[in-house]
Every structure is written in structure tokens, then in C-alpha cells.
Amino acid sequence: MSTTTDTLELFKYDLATDGSIPFNIQQALNDNWDKLDAAIAALSSRAKIQTGSYTGTGTYGQDNPCKITFDYLHIIDGIVS
């Protein structure tokens, strides 16, 4: 019996039980691509490109301090830093 993925509910054939049925392009490919496209579109509306500044020598450690500054609050996957 075919299943779906947990997060996006993409269609998946079960090779053990679906091996003899005809391949359905609309269900197995086109519908999945539409779901992926919609998910990416939703994420891209939240994305933004910002610039910042760097002060340092390009090395690390206590003897080589560096600083990266951004003019915005950056959020990565819901984590605010």
C-alpha cells in the first residue's frame, strides 16, 4: 500500500505492494512537485539577504579577536541569535 511522507505528505509507492500497478505520473511526480514548489515558495517569502561587517585578521583564538556585525536580528530556523 502506498504511503506519504510525514512532513509534506508527498506520495510514495510501496515496492512490496504497489509493484504491479501502473505508474501514475500525476500522483507520483506532478502532485509531489507541486507540493515541493509550494513549500519552497512559502519559505522564500521569509528569506532575505543582508550584509554585515567583519573586523579581524582572518584567524581565530584569544590572540586574534574578530567581530562580525549585522544590522538586523538574524533568525535561523526559528532560533534567534
Phi and psi restraints in degrees (value plus and minus 20) as a CYANA .aco file:
   2 SER   PHI     -85.9   -45.9
   2 SER   PSI     137.9   177.9
   3 THR   PHI    -153.7  -113.7
   3 THR   PSI    -196.2  -156.2
   4 THR   PHI    -151.2  -111.2
   4 THR   PSI     138.8   178.8
   5 THR   PHI     -93.2   -53.2
   5 THR   PSI     137.7   177.7
   6 ASP   PHI     -88.5   -48.5
   6 ASP   PSI     -65.0   -25.0
   7 THR   PHI    -104.2   -64.2
   7 THR   PSI     -75.1   -35.1
   8 LEU   PHI    -118.7   -78.7
   8 LEU   PSI     -21.8    18.2
   9 GLU   PHI      35.7    75.7
   9 GLU   PSI      24.1    64.1
  10 LEU   PHI     -96.3   -56.3
  10 LEU   PSI     121.7   161.7
  11 PHE   PHI     -89.9   -49.9
  11 PHE   PSI     118.0   158.0
  12 LYS   PHI    -155.9  -115.9
  12 LYS   PSI     109.0   149.0
  13 TYR   PHI     -93.5   -53.5
  13 TYR   PSI     128.4   168.4
  14 ASP   PHI    -120.7   -80.7
  14 ASP   PSI      91.7   131.7
  15 LEU   PHI     -79.5   -39.5
  15 LEU   PSI     -51.8   -11.8
  16 ALA   PHI     -89.1   -49.1
  16 ALA   PSI     -55.8   -15.8
  17 THR   PHI    -131.7   -91.7
  17 THR   PSI     -41.2    -1.2
  18 ASP   PHI    -123.5   -83.5
  18 ASP   PSI     -14.4    25.6
  19 GLY   PHI     -82.1   -42.1
  19 GLY   PSI     -43.4    -3.4
  20 SER   PHI    -119.5   -79.5
  20 SER   PSI     -26.1    13.9
  21 ILE   PHI    -107.4   -67.4
  21 ILE   PSI     132.9   172.9
  22 PRO   PHI     -83.4   -43.4
  22 PRO   PSI     126.3   166.3
  23 PHE   PHI     -91.4   -51.4
  23 PHE   PSI     106.6   146.6
  24 ASN   PHI    -123.0   -83.0
  24 ASN   PSI      83.2   123.2
  25 ILE   PHI     -81.5   -41.5
  25 ILE   PSI     -63.2   -23.2
  26 GLN   PHI     -81.1   -41.1
  26 GLN   PSI     -68.0   -28.0
  27 GLN   PHI     -93.3   -53.3
  27 GLN   PSI     -65.3   -25.3
  28 ALA   PHI    -103.0   -63.0
  28 ALA   PSI     -45.1    -5.1
  29 LEU   PHI    -139.3   -99.3
  29 LEU   PSI     -83.5   -43.5
  30 ASN   PHI     -80.3   -40.3
  30 ASN   PSI     -66.3   -26.3
  31 ASP   PHI     -83.5   -43.5
  31 ASP   PSI     -59.5   -19.5
  32 ASN   PHI     -84.2   -44.2
  32 ASN   PSI     -62.5   -22.5
  33 TRP   PHI     -82.6   -42.6
  33 TRP   PSI     -58.8   -18.8
  34 ASP   PHI     -83.9   -43.9
  34 ASP   PSI     -59.9   -19.9
  35 LYS   PHI     -86.1   -46.1
  35 LYS   PSI     -62.7   -22.7
  36 LEU   PHI     -83.2   -43.2
  36 LEU   PSI     -63.4   -23.4
  37 ASP   PHI     -81.5   -41.5
  37 ASP   PSI     -63.3   -23.3
  38 ALA   PHI     -85.2   -45.2
  38 ALA   PSI     -59.3   -19.3
  39 ALA   PHI     -85.8   -45.8
  39 ALA   PSI     -62.0   -22.0
  40 ILE   PHI     -87.0   -47.0
  40 ILE   PSI     -59.9   -19.9
  41 ALA   PHI     -81.5   -41.5
  41 ALA   PSI     -59.9   -19.9
  42 ALA   PHI     -85.2   -45.2
  42 ALA   PSI     -58.5   -18.5
  43 LEU   PHI     -92.1   -52.1
  43 LEU   PSI     -59.2   -19.2
  44 SER   PHI     -87.2   -47.2
  44 SER   PSI     -44.0    -4.0
  45 SER   PHI     -89.7   -49.7
  45 SER   PSI     -38.7     1.3
  46 ARG   PHI    -115.5   -75.5
  46 ARG   PSI     -29.7    10.3
  47 ALA   PHI    -103.2   -63.2
  47 ALA   PSI     127.3   167.3
  48 LYS   PHI    -170.2  -130.2
  48 LYS   PSI     131.0   171.0
  49 ILE   PHI    -124.9   -84.9
  49 ILE   PSI     105.7   145.7
  50 GLN   PHI    -146.8  -106.8
  50 GLN   PSI     139.0   179.0
  51 THR   PHI    -133.8   -93.8
  51 THR   PSI     141.1   181.1
  52 GLY   PHI    -164.6  -124.6
  52 GLY   PSI    -189.2  -149.2
  53 SER   PHI    -148.6  -108.6
  53 SER   PSI     133.1   173.1
  54 TYR   PHI    -147.5  -107.5
  54 TYR   PSI     113.3   153.3
  55 THR   PHI    -147.3  -107.3
  55 THR   PSI     102.8   142.8
  56 GLY   PHI     143.1   183.1
  56 GLY   PSI    -193.4  -153.4
  57 THR   PHI    -123.3   -83.3
  57 THR   PSI     -26.1    13.9
  58 GLY   PHI      71.2   111.2
  58 GLY   PSI     -22.0    18.0
  59 THR   PHI    -130.7   -90.7
  59 THR   PSI     156.6   196.6
  60 TYR   PHI    -150.2  -110.2
  60 TYR   PSI     150.5   190.5
  61 GLY   PHI      92.0   132.0
  61 GLY   PSI     149.8   189.8
  62 GLN   PHI     -83.8   -43.8
  62 GLN   PSI     -50.9   -10.9
  63 ASP   PHI     -99.2   -59.2
  63 ASP   PSI     -28.7    11.3
  64 ASN   PHI    -152.4  -112.4
  64 ASN   PSI      51.6    91.6
  65 PRO   PHI     -86.6   -46.6
  65 PRO   PSI     126.2   166.2
  66 CYS   PHI    -161.6  -121.6
  66 CYS   PSI     143.9   183.9
  67 LYS   PHI    -165.7  -125.7
  67 LYS   PSI     111.8   151.8
  68 ILE   PHI    -135.2   -95.2
  68 ILE   PSI     108.0   148.0
  69 THR   PHI    -143.9  -103.9
  69 THR   PSI     113.0   153.0
  70 PHE   PHI    -139.6   -99.6
  70 PHE   PSI     129.0   169.0
  71 ASP   PHI    -113.2   -73.2
  71 ASP   PSI       3.5    43.5
  72 TYR   PHI    -169.8  -129.8
  72 TYR   PSI     144.0   184.0
  73 LEU   PHI    -104.9   -64.9
  73 LEU   PSI      98.1   138.1
  74 HIS   PHI    -115.5   -75.5
  74 HIS   PSI     117.9   157.9
  75 ILE   PHI    -144.2  -104.2
  75 ILE   PSI     106.6   146.6
  76 ILE   PHI    -140.8  -100.8
  76 ILE   PSI      95.8   135.8
  77 ASP   PHI      30.8    70.8
  77 ASP   PSI      21.6    61.6
  78 GLY   PHI      62.2   102.2
  78 GLY   PSI     -21.1    18.9
  79 ILE   PHI    -116.4   -76.4
  79 ILE   PSI     101.3   141.3
  80 VAL   PHI    -112.6   -72.6
  80 VAL   PSI     108.8   148.8
